[in-house]
């Protein structure tokens, strides 16, 4: 169950990065809306991570959380913000996914 919390927390990490990207593109009241979304997603992400690490090893849980956030943020950048999808970016994001799976596989929880 706590690994599910880590995954959801990682998705909220992607959400707060997305909100930062949208805030950068806007101005006025809309910008503040995206910053508010950032704060909400940040609090939810951290709260879920705190809850999950009460029973999971902190090193593995944190690494998986940041990995989900990193992979998700790169994908959001490519698909939503039209960042380049070069061979090397895809290669390294793939190795990061493999590392996340490997960390989870060797975790004893």
C-alpha positions in Angstrom: 0.0 0.0 0.0 2.8 2.4 0.9 4.4 2.0 -2.5 1.2 3.1 -4.1 1.5 6.3 -1.9 5.0 6.8 -3.3 3.7 6.5 -6.8 0.9 9.0 -6.2 3.3 11.3 -4.5 5.6 11.1 -7.5 2.7 12.0 -9.8 1.9 15.1 -7.6 5.6 16.0 -8.0 5.1 16.0 -11.8 1.9 18.1 -11.2 3.9 20.8 -9.3 6.5 20.9 -12.0 3.8 21.2 -14.6 2.2 24.1 -12.6 5.6 25.9 -12.6 5.9 25.5 -16.3 2.4 26.9 -16.9 3.0 29.8 -14.4 6.1 30.7 -16.4 4.0 31.0 -19.6 1.3 33.2 -18.1 0.9 36.5 -16.3 -1.6 38.3 -14.0 -4.2 36.3 -12.1 -3.7 33.2 -14.2 -0.1 33.0 -13.0 -1.2 33.1 -9.4 -3.7 30.3 -10.1 -0.8 28.1 -11.4 1.4 29.0 -8.4 -1.5 28.0 -6.1 -1.7 24.7 -7.9 2.0 24.3 -7.4 1.6 24.8 -3.6 -1.3 22.4 -3.4 0.5 19.7 -5.4 3.7 20.3 -3.4 2.0 19.8 -0.1 0.2 16.7 -1.3 3.3 15.2 -2.7 5.4 15.8 0.4 2.5 14.6 2.7 2.1 11.4 0.8 5.9 10.8 0.8 6.1 11.4 4.6 3.2 8.9 5.1 4.9 6.3 2.9 8.3 6.6 4.5 6.9 5.7 7.9 7.2 2.0 6.9 9.4 2.1 3.8 13.2 2.6 3.6 13.8 6.3 3.2 16.6 5.9 0.6 14.6 3.7 -1.7 11.3 5.5 -1.3 12.9 8.9 -1.9 14.8 7.6 -4.9 11.7 6.1 -6.5 9.7 9.3 -5.7 12.3 11.6 -7.3 12.7 9.2 -10.3 8.9 9.2 -10.9 9.0 13.0 -10.8 12.0 13.3 -13.1 10.6 10.9 -15.7 7.2 12.4 -15.5 8.5 16.0 -15.7 10.7 15.1 -18.8 7.7 13.5 -20.5 5.5 16.6 -19.7 8.2 18.8 -21.1 8.3 16.8 -24.3 4.6 16.3 -24.8 3.1 19.5 -23.4 5.8 22.1 -23.5 7.3 20.9 -26.8 10.8 20.3 -25.5 13.1 18.3 -27.8 12.9 14.5 -27.7 16.5 13.7 -28.7 17.9 10.2 -28.7 20.1 10.9 -25.7 17.2 12.3 -23.6 15.1 9.2 -24.4 18.1 6.9 -23.7 18.8 8.4 -20.3 15.2 8.6 -19.3 14.9 4.9 -20.2 17.9 4.1 -18.0 16.3 6.1 -15.2 13.2 4.0 -15.5 15.2 0.8 -15.4 17.0 2.1 -12.2 13.7 2.9 -10.5 12.4 -0.6 -11.3 15.6 -2.1 -10.1 15.5 -0.2 -6.8 12.0 -1.3 -6.1 12.8 -4.9 -7.0 15.7 -5.1 -4.5 13.8 -3.4 -1.7 12.7 -5.8 1.0 9.4 -4.0 1.7 
